[in-house]
């Protein structure tokens, strides 16, 4: 794998992380989300909303972990991109 291919892949996943962040933020700004978040829900509707809200928070947690890994990979790449090829992980 060349450094160019790696750079392209890293840029792609950085873009993916950015798009996911934008979509999650858009969801939180959606009028339906805000209505449910601010409403005094009861019964089954409240239970379903609480489950959905927990899942959304988990999505943020997963996104943050994903974005951190991407940024670390980019940092590693920026610190050590010498030569034309990546080292062979299995020199046999």
C-alpha positions in Angstrom: 0.0 0.0 0.0 1.4 3.4 -0.9 1.3 6.5 1.3 -1.0 8.1 -1.3 -3.5 5.3 -0.9 -3.3 5.6 2.9 -3.7 9.3 2.8 -6.8 8.9 0.6 -8.3 6.4 3.0 -7.6 8.6 6.0 -9.2 11.6 4.3 -12.2 9.4 3.5 -12.7 8.2 7.1 -12.2 11.8 8.4 -14.9 12.9 6.0 -17.1 10.0 7.3 -16.6 11.1 10.9 -17.5 14.7 10.0 -20.6 13.7 8.2 -21.8 11.5 11.1 -21.2 14.4 13.5 -23.2 16.7 11.3 -26.1 14.2 11.0 -26.2 13.6 14.8 -26.2 17.3 15.4 -29.0 17.8 12.8 -31.0 15.1 14.6 -30.7 16.9 17.9 -31.8 20.2 16.2 -34.8 18.5 14.5 -38.2 19.9 15.8 -39.5 16.4 16.5 -36.5 15.6 18.6 -36.8 18.8 20.5 -40.5 18.3 21.0 -40.1 14.9 22.5 -37.1 15.9 24.6 -39.0 18.8 26.1 -42.4 17.1 26.5 -43.7 15.7 29.7 -44.2 12.2 28.3 -46.0 9.4 30.2 -46.4 5.6 29.8 -45.2 3.7 26.8 -44.3 6.9 24.9 -42.0 8.0 27.7 -40.3 4.5 27.9 -39.7 4.5 24.1 -38.4 8.0 24.2 -36.0 7.2 27.0 -34.7 4.2 25.1 -34.3 6.3 22.0 -32.5 9.0 23.9 -30.1 6.5 25.4 -29.3 5.1 21.9 -28.6 8.6 20.6 -26.2 9.2 23.4 -24.5 5.9 22.6 -24.2 7.0 19.0 -22.4 10.1 20.1 -20.1 8.0 22.3 -19.3 5.7 19.4 -18.8 8.6 17.0 -16.4 10.3 19.5 -14.4 7.1 19.8 -14.3 6.7 16.0 -13.3 10.3 15.4 -10.5 10.0 18.1 -9.1 6.9 16.4 -9.2 8.7 13.0 -7.4 11.7 14.4 -4.7 9.6 16.0 -4.1 7.7 12.8 -3.8 11.0 10.9 -1.3 12.2 13.6 0.7 9.0 13.3 0.8 9.4 9.5 1.9 13.0 9.7 4.8 12.1 12.1 6.2 9.2 10.1 5.5 9.3 6.4 9.0 8.6 5.0 9.5 6.8 1.8 7.2 5.6 -0.9 5.6 2.5 0.7 4.3 1.5 4.0 6.4 -1.1 5.9 5.4 -4.7 5.2 3.5 -5.9 8.3 4.5 -9.6 7.6 8.0 -9.7 6.1 8.3 -13.4 5.3 
